């Protein structure tokens, strides 16, 4: 658990109205001829970045001059110099790019005085930003003027309380208000901030009132009262938008992001930070843009998205180093160190954190030092250095206590408790966790609180208090569930949930220890495929209906930019461009993806249909037995845990649960088995493959051997088990594979299957039977760098289409096997959609996995988008098919996400409306694929078999043919979804002419399908 930097640093990092950061000025441009000031004249001027403009004024000894510069979208500093060049007065208020900078002066000698107006290169300069310079007052100095100047000198020396008395004595209400603001800011005094707000409102100074509202928000945030802070920021936001002050709006949104983050409302936090980023960029404030990037990167890191985190943190650090901002550099180093450690690079993370610690100790940043010590403690946990762990956490706690930072101290105390728990001091840990939770309750920090509750549960269990442990972890999970729903972004919800799996895994293990297998199964379901459940509910809603067309256009444009960026990356990679160009393209792609995700989030937030959706409900054991299973089906749900795992075996009237080895042992065997089975056709690979078939059978199936019978198996895998071809695993006690006795269907969760059935219930049958998109025309001009022709694909398509009457089929072959065909909506008329083409997976960004269709037209001209159809576009289809068959290599794979399984093309087609999807785990021999597909489709279309039955028959037929016995040829095909998916009516087309079944070019000859 980390103490968030804003908890203790808000007042020195995020000034309420963006006081200028401490950075060196740039070299100004050539100075124009100075202008002479005179009473009553107002001089308006724009400025270039880093420019200094000068005004002249002749004064005689004893003259009082009140010089004022009104800022209108530009943040300037104002200095007055005497005839000898000595600086007499300066003004650079906390109020940023709007409002007045006032500089009074009494001439000590006669001569020419200079008023210098300076803009710093990295400060705010809004488009069209200007300032107005004027000589407000010119008269012989009075005693009152001299008293005011005495107060001004006190203010300049930061003696704010004495200055306040002086300003009040001479009736300077404007300066009184500004001094109250400074007192409130430096002393964290709510009462003085409220007084300042009242005065600014009475004076009609709306900009300054907005800044004070923001300051009040920061003060409440520093006390952990984030809801009150958000309400104040809301007032400030409305005011800045009404005044058209974009830099003020940017700062408010940045502060809002931090408050939302502290409450665990991560979707709102990301939205606020991104809006602030856009505004800072628009007004040209690179310093504040870097601050916001640092905060956003820190948030992405906490959500378990390290690459997004580094994409924000790296440029922020570059700026801070160049600007000489040591404090901010150290904070960013801390975040980067934490990010690398969570990526498994503990030594790199520790080096960055120690570097940050050196900087913080050099500059005396005790708050930053405490934060870095907190993070360093967690890295030492990864490095198994427990002496250093407790030392770091204890030092951090002491520093926070000295600073009076109560929220951060509560987090640090929880970290000390974790160290004690790992050292076996469970009683001490319980007391520390309970004290930390009492403090965290005052601040509403549910994310930290949830993990403190996990620690409390583990400590209670260690002492044998299982009921107390159950109560603690249950409360922690309830808090996580409440936070999960705060974001409209599926990606944020999924990554957030994936990073919090430890609570749920502990709950399953605890319930099994308490002999409550039914509750343990329900807890297992609570972990699995939650993102898919949400998407299945969402998929039936028209999210675009009723949304502003301008927003829809922005969403579409963001998607197009993603496609363009991915195509560029693909071309540079295939052309073996320089690493620098490829890295730049990768960065641009990640930025395009982030922009698209934000646009989609805005769409969901604005959609009336999305607002009307209800959350999917997870199933209990009786509901699974009633809604999912039938008498012929056995559910095998696997749950992988740290020390031990479980398999739940469920029928309509029975539940059995069995312990299995821990996650590491099972996943190692599963990954090894996958590698062996996908190469099992080689002469030297058959024996190792057989060993893995037997090993995995012993690990995963032996405990349930007595329950298998000849039932259909609905398998819910976990982790690396999604890579496994269960059909190839040996039947316990036999040399035969599982497919010899069982139909096998894969689902990411039982609840997902029930939700899919409910959402698709009552759907009108499609009029057509089979659509085949195959044998695309590929661009071979790049030789081996591009995709190779799929010569056998056409023959395969021809055989399948011959099974269906001409009025029940769509044949899109050759040039017609195009991106346009797939996205046109034509496929929505058919019950079965068969796509035979190349596929390319992106395991880092699953939304960029793609299918490749015709890349050239009949005249050899390139097709749009290189013929690619991306997974994120598949999500936008309406495809009410009972079955989608992806006859392309490795289409079953995707990005492995804890709790979700493999996220890739399959999920896109399920979202689009497919009841079931047939995919492959690896690249399969072309001839074997064609033979398997022929038997599979005959089973469905000639004999009316459901897909699961037809797949088993096809795999059995293939594996019994000489030369194709190896699992490589047949076991890689898996059915995901509902085994009840539309039992096709027999449609044998005995009179179909095989020569006329196409809409494009004639099918070509034979070759091997390549990925």
Secondary structure, DSSP 8 states (H G I E B T S, - for coil): ----HHHHHHHHHS-TT-----------------EE--BT-EEEEE--TT-EEEEEEEE-TTEEEEEEEEEEEE-EEEEEE-TTS-EEEEE--TTTTEEEEEEEEE-SSSEEEEEEEEE-TTS-EEEEEEEEEEEEEEEE--HHHHHHHHHHHHHHTT-HHHHHHHHHHTT-HHHHHHHHHHHHHHHT-HHHHHHHHHHHHHHT-HHHHHHHHHHHHHHHHHTT-HHHHHHHHHHHHHHHHHHT-HHHHHHHHHHHHHHHHHTT-HHHHHHHHHHHHHHHHHHT-HHHHHHHHHHHHHHHHHTT-HHHHHHHHHHHHHHHHHHT-HHHHHHHHHHHHHHHHHTT-HHHHHHHHHHHHHHHHHHT-HHHHHHHHHHHHHHHHHTT-HHHHHHHHHHHHHHHHHHT-HHHHHHHHHHHHHHHHHTT-HHHHHHHHHHHHHHHHTTT-HHHHHHHHHHHHHHHHHTT-HHHHHHHHHHHHHHHHHHHTT-S-HHHHHHHHHTTHHHHHHHHHHHHHTT-HHHHHHHHHHHTTHHHHHHHHHHTS-TTTTS-HHHHHHHHHHHHHHHHHHHHHHHHHHTT--HHHHHHHHHHHHHHHHHHHHHHHHHHHH-HHHHT--------HHHHHHHT--TTEEEEEEE--SSEEEEEEEETTEEEEEEEE-HHHHHHHHHHHHHHHTTTTSTTTHHHHHHHHHHHIIIIIGGGHHHHTT-EEEEE--GGGGG--GGGSB-TTSSSBGGGT--EEE-S-HHHHHHHHHHHTT----SEEEEEEEEE----TTGGGS----HHHHHHHHHHHTTS-GGGEEEEEETTSSHHHHHTTGGGGEEEEEEESEEE--SSSGGG-EEE---B-TTS-B-GGGGEEEHHHHTT-----SEEEE-STTTT-EEEETTTEEEEHHHHHHHHT-SEEEEESS---HHHHHHHHHHHHHHHHTT---HHHHHHHHHHHHHTSTT--SHHHHTTEEEEE-TTS--------TT--GGG--SSS----------
